[in-house]
């Protein structure tokens, strides 16, 4: 059916622009974005649906439960959560970069005692809110640890301490690999009995965290042994379990090379057979912000270069080249609980715009390298009972969403069918990877068609430097629409004035004890609200316009659910 022309004047679009743009409209940067809805360029896998945290016990606390519910709603039943410390010995009291479940202790004569009470409560909390485990098998229970005598088991780290202070008795190999395997076997068997085989088959199982970094106090070959015995324990209980790893720090270097060789052609320490079952591969990638001339400067280039190194490495062995890949931690920097002026991007729109711009490039890199990218896990959750907007890398503060969480809500509206789209102000991938975004801002786009036929266009306005700049005056043109073009589109915004509880909190005087009314105001300010954009059509092209502030993210949707 030919496109029907709606009588919507250029003056009407100009009026929308005038209402959205600041008074100094002459300073706005004109940007042209074109989408061809008639040309598909591939798929856009929903890789954003993975999250994680050091502190597993926060999941069962009031604000943790509330945030998990929000995450589960993004893509119900298809959101995954990874947590450290699930096998640690302790009473379940959370602390920074710590957690415990007390799943394993021993009698005086060394017999295992299993207690699933705390870890069941954590997994129950996930599942009740539409979230599934990306189950990290670690760390070492105290009764099993080979830590030298006198080594404390729980660390005393706190924000501001040297990061290596987190290393304590939990980071060592087991005294008995048979007991280690049996712990993993018993846990997996219990999960199958409690949640059902079909449910547990949908989980991811991986062993430890960053064993090539600070988290493992033994040679790398000893980790390969730990991994083999754990995977054997999982597969003995559930032969169809999805197992992988190794969730290395960065691309993994020689550690990852050795791991890939070991799981494909090495001798399995647990079974004596050649290789280790591997259903997916995982590595980490982080950026590197700095504090320059009184402001934060993000390090997106560092982040993307590590992603690319990881992609190249995990696809280097032909038998593994098509395996699903999960970037098991992918963040602007490496420590969610660490303070510092370079991390002051976290509360506001630097974090949200960085998230949009970095995910877009990771999708692009995966397509370039022909990687079967399944997940990009944001190591960000929440820190319970901490000061408001304390500057930790998190998705919410005291139960109120930060702007970055709303970008994931925008991602959730994207379809998986990618459409041809280009912006004349989008910085090319190779430049972002080598130079970052240090010159002209990056005003980029991704367009998709959803399963119900809507067109969803994501637009971001990003710069590495957290300094003021003019808005982008965007003219969005859509070609190849089928049937009657709509008279308007729906606009969702995340910027300084929209879906931004941090800005609202500062405006009310930055109270550290908001009363009930102020709390309700902050919750309201955090919510995304739709606007309508008029569309002018003619000559087979639908056109609309919007103003997007620096560090803003927007989603334009044509059609209704």
N, C-alpha and C positions, 0 to 999 in steps of 0.2 A: 504494500500500500504506500503511495507517495506521502511525503511529509506534508502536513497541513500547516500553513503559515498562520501564526498567532499575531495579532496586532498589538505588539508590545514595543514601544518606541525606544530609540536610543536614549531619549531624554529620561525615560523611566529608569533605565539601567544607570544612567549618570546620576540620577537622584539617589539610587541605592548606594553608589560609590561615595557620594557626598556625605550620606548619613553614616557610613562606616569608617571613612577616612578621617584623619586628624585635620585640623584647620590648615596646616601647611601642606595642602594637597599637591602644590606644585613641586614639592620635594619628593613625592612618591616615585618609586621606580616602576616604569611600565614593564609588564611581563605578559607575554603571550603564551598560553597553554592550549594545545590542540589535542583532541582525543578523537580517534577513529573507531567508533563503536562497531563498525563492520569488519574490523581486522583484528583477529586474535593473534597474540604473539607468544602464547605459551600458558603455563599455569603459574599460579601464585600460591604455593602451599602455606597453610596457616601456621607458620613456624613460631609465631610469637606466643603460643599458648603454653609455655613452660616457665615456671618460676621456682625460686628456691631461697633457702636461708640457712645460716649456721645454727640457729636456735630452734630446734624442733618443738620444744614445749610451748612456744608462743602460739602455736596453731590451736591449742585447746583453751586459750585465754580469751577474754571477752572481745578485745579488738582484733585478735587473730582470727577468731571464728567469724567475725563480721567481714573481715577482708577476704577470707577464703570464700565466703558466700558470693562476694562481688566477683572474684576470679572465676568461680564455677559458672556464673551466669554468662561469661564471655563466650563460652562454647561448651555447653553442658555435657559432661561425660568425656570431654576431650581436652581438658586442661590438666597439666601434670605439675607435681610439686616434688622438689628434691630437697632433702635436709641432711646436714651433717649430724653426727653424734647420736644416731639412733640406737647404737648398741653400747653406749657408754654406761658405766656404772655410776649410780647416784640416785637421789630421791626425786628427780624430775623437776627440781627448782631451776629455772632458767637463769642464765647470766650472759653477758656479752660473749659471743663466739663460743658458746658452751650449751650443752643440753645433756640429758641423761634419761634412761628408761629402766635401768637395772634388770635387763632381760636375763643376764647370766651372772650367777654366783656359784660358789662351790661349797660343799660340805667340808668338814675338817679333814676327811680322808680323800678329798679331791674329786668327789662325784659332782657332776653338773646339776645345777638347780636352775630351771627356766621359769621366768615370770613375765608373761606377755601383757600384764595389766596396763602399763603406761603406754607402751607402743601401740597396743590395740586402740586405746583412746585417741591417739594421734591419727591413726589411719581411719578410724570410724569418723572422726571429725572431717577429714578430707572427703570421704565418700558421701557423707550426708550432705555435702555442699557442692557436689558435682565435680570434685577434683580427684584425680587418681595419683597414686605414688609413682614417682621416678625413684625407685627404692635404692638408696645408697647403703651398701653393706659396710658398716663401719661406725665407730672406730673400735679399738680393742678393749674388751671388758677387763677390769682391773685384775681379776683372778687369773686371766690368761696372759697378761702382759709380761714381756721379758725385760721391761725397763730395769735399769740398774738399781740396786738397793739404795733407798734414800730419795729416789726420784718422786716428786709429788705426782699424784694421779690427775687431779683436776688443776688446771692452770689458774693463775691469779691475774690474768691479763685484764686490762681495762683501757678505755679510750685514752690515747696519749702515750701508752707504753710501747716499747719496741715490739714489732709484730711477732718476732721469734719467741716472745714470752708465752705464746699460746702452746708451745710444744712441751708436753709433759708425758706422763705414763701411758696415755691412750694411743700414742703414736708409734708404738713398737710392735714387732711381730709376736705371734702367739708362742707360748711354751709348747703347745701340742697342735700341730696342724690337723690331726684327726679330730680333736675337740673343736677346733675352729670350723671345720667342715660340718661336724654334727650340729653345731649351733645354727649354722645357716640352713642346714637340712631341716631341723626341727622348726625353725621360724617359718620357712617356706611351707612346710606341711601344715603347720598351724594356720597360716594365711589361707591356704586352699580349703581347709576344713571350715574356717570361719566365714570366708567371703565367697567361696565357690571357685571351681576351676576356671570357668569362663571369665570371671572377673579378674583373677590373678594373671591369666594369660594376657590381659591388656596392659599390664604394668611393664615398666622397664626395670631391670636389675643390673646394677653396676657396683663395682667393688672400690671402696675407699675414695679418696679425693687427693688429687695433685701429689701423687707419690713420687714424682720427680722434683718436688719442691720441699717446702717446710714440713709437710704432713707425714712423712715416713722416715723413721730413724733406722734405716737398714739399706743395703745395696739394692739396686733395681731388680736383680734376679730374684731376690727374696720376695719382692712384690709380685713378680710373675707367679711365684709359687702360691702366695696368698690368694691371688686372683684365681688360679686354677682350682684350688681346693674349695673356694667359695662357689665358683660356677658349678663345680661338680656337686656340691651340696644342694644348690638350687635345682639343678637338672635331675638329681635323684628323686627329689620330691615332686617336681613338675617338669617332665621331659620337654614340654612345649613352651617353657618359660622363655621370655625374650631377654637375652643376656648380652652384655657388651661392656664397653669402656674404652680407655682407662680413665677418662676425665682428667687428663694431664693438665698441668699448668702450662698455658700457651700451647703451641703446636707440638711441644714435647721433645724436640731434639733427638739425641741419641736414645733417650728413654723410650720415646714413641717408636723409633726405628726398631729397637730391640723387641718391644711389645708386639708390633705387627709381624715381625719375623717369628716370634715365639708362638703366637696363636695360629699361624698358618703352617709352619713347618718345624717348629720346635717340639721337644718331647714334653708332654703334659705331666707336670709334677704329681698330679693327683691320680691319673689313670694310666700313665705310661704310654698312652697312645700319641700319635702325631697330631699336634694342634689342639686348640681350645675352642669350643663353640663360641661364635661371635655373630650376633644378629645385628648389632649396630656399633658404630665407632663414635667416640666422644673426646673432645679436647676443649680447652678454654681460650678465650681471647678478651683482652682488656685494653682500654684506652689509657691515656696518661695526661690528665689535666695539669695545668700549672697556674701559678699566680704571677701575672705580669703587669707592671705599670698600674697596680691598684685594682686589677680585675682578673676574673677567671678566664683562662684560655683553654679550651677543650683540646683533647688529643685524638680526634677521630681517625687521623691517618695511622697512628700507632695501632689502634684497635683493628682497623681494616687490614693492615699488612699482616697482623697475626692471624686473622681469619683466613687470609689467602694462603699463608704458609701452612696452616692446618689443613686446608682443603687439598693442597698439593700433596702433603705428606700422607693423609689417610687414603688417598686414591692411588698411591704409587704402586701398590701391589695388586696385580690384575684380579686376583680372586676376591679381593676386598673392595675393588673400585666402585661397585654398584651398591654396596651396603648403605643402609640409611645412616646419616650423620646427624649427630646432635652436638651443637656447641653448648656444652654443659654448664658454662657460665660465660655470659657475654655482656660486658658492662663498661661504662665510661672510665672506671678505674678498679682497683683490686681489693678494696676493703670497705664493706658497707658500714661497719661500725667505727671507722677511723675518722676523726675530725681533721680540720686543717683548712686554711684559707683557699687552697686549690680545690676543695670539695664543696665550696659554697654554691655550686650550681644546683644542688639537689632539690631544694624546696620549690623552685619556680620553673619558668618556662625554658631555661637552658636544658634541663633534663628531658623535658617533653619533646622539644624540637630535635635535640640530639638523637633521641630514640627513633623518631620518624626518619631522620636523615640516615642514620646508621643501618637500620633494618632495611631500608630501600637498597643500600649498597651491598648488604650481605645477600639479599635476594639476587642482585645483579651478579655478584661474584660466583654464587652457586651455579647460576645459568652459564656463566663463562667457563667455569671449570667442569661443568657437567656433573655436579655433585648432587647426589640424592639427599638433599637437605630436608630433614624431618623436624628439627627443632632448634630454636635459639632461646636459651634459657636465661632469663633476667634474674640475676642473683639479688633480688630486692623483695622484701616483704614488709614487716613492720617491727618496731621495738616497743614492747609493751611497757606502759606506765613510765614513759620518758617525757621530758619537757616537750611542749608544743614546738613543732618545726625546729627540732634540735639539730638538724643538718646531717642526719644519717641518710644513707641511701636506702630509701624505702618507698612504698607505694601509697602509704597512708600514715597519718600522725594522729594518735589518740582516736582512731576510728573514723577520721575524716580523710577523704581521698585527696592526694596531691595531683597536680596537673598531669604528671606522667601516667597515672593510672587511666586517665581519660584518653590518652593516646592509644592505649590497648583497647579501649572501648571503640575507638574509631577503627582500629585494625579489625575488630570483630565484625564490623559492617562490610568489610571488603569481601568480594567474591574470590573464587579460585581460578576463574577464567580471566587471564590478563589481556587487556586491550592495548592497541598501539596508542601511545601517548608521548608527547614531548613538550618540554618547556624551553623557551629560548634563554632562560636564566638558570637552568640546572647545570651545576658544575660537573664536568665529565668524571667518571669513576677514576680514571688513572690520575687525574689531578688531585682529587680528594685523597687518594691513597698516598701520594707522594708529598703533597703540600698542605693537606687539610683544606679548610675553607677559611683562608686568611685574607683574600682579596675581596672581590664582589661576593655578596651573600649568595647562598645556594637556595634558589626557589625552584623546587622540583616537584614531580608528580608521579603517581602510579594510578592507573585506571583499571577497573575490573568490571566484569558482569557477574552479578550474583545469581544464585540458583533459581531465583524467582524473576529474573529478567531485568532487575534494576541496574543502572549504571552508577558505580560508586567511584568518585575521583578524589584521591588523597593528595593534598598539597601541603608543603612545608616551606618555611622561610627560616633558614638556619645560617648561623655564622659561628665559628669557633670562639670568637671574642664576645664576652658578656658586656657589651657596651651598646648604648642607644644607637639607633639608625632609622632611616625612613622606612615606611611601609612599602609593600609591593602592591601596585595597582594592577590587578590580574584581570585579563580578558580571557575567558574560557570559551573555546569554540569546540562544538561537538559535531562530528560528521558521522554518516552511516547509521543514523538512528532509524529503526524500523517503525512504520506506522505513524501515528499522530504524535508529534512532539508535545511534551507537557508544557503548560503555560508557566510553570514555576518549578524550581528545584528546592530541595531541603538542604540547608547549610548547618553544619555543626562546627563549633570553634573551640579551640583550646589556646588561649593567649593571655595577655596581661589582664584583660577585662572579662574573660569568659572562662567558665569552668576552672576557676582558680581560687581555691580557699586561702592560699598563702597571701595573695594580694588583699583579700578581704580581712584576713587576720591582722595584717599590718595597718590597714585602714582603721580598724577598731582599736588601735593602740597596742597591738601585740600582747594581749593578756595571757599570762601563764596559767590562770585559773578561770577560763571562760565560764560564765554562768549558763544556766539552761537555755536562756534566750539567745545568748551569743553562740552557744554550741549549735543551735538550730540554724542560725544565720550562716555559720561556717559550713555546715552540711549543705545548705541550700546553695551557697556560693560555689561549692565543689561540683555541683551537678551540671551536666551539659544540657543546654536547651536549644531546640531547633529554631531556625529562622527560615523564612521563605525568600528565595531569590527569583525575581522575574526573569523570564527567558524570552528573547527575541528570536524569531525564526524566519528564514527566508533563503532561497537558493540552495536548499538542502542542508543548511547549517543552523544549528541552534547555538545561541550566544548568551552568555551572562557575564557578570563582572562582580568582583569583590575586592576589598582591601584586606591584606593580610599583614599584620604587624611583624616586625622582626622577632624571631624566635616563636612565631605562631604556627599552629597546625590547623588545617581545616579539612572537612570532608563535605563534598558536594554530591548529593544523591538525587538521581532522576528516576521517578517512578515511586510507587508505594508498595509496602509489604502486602 
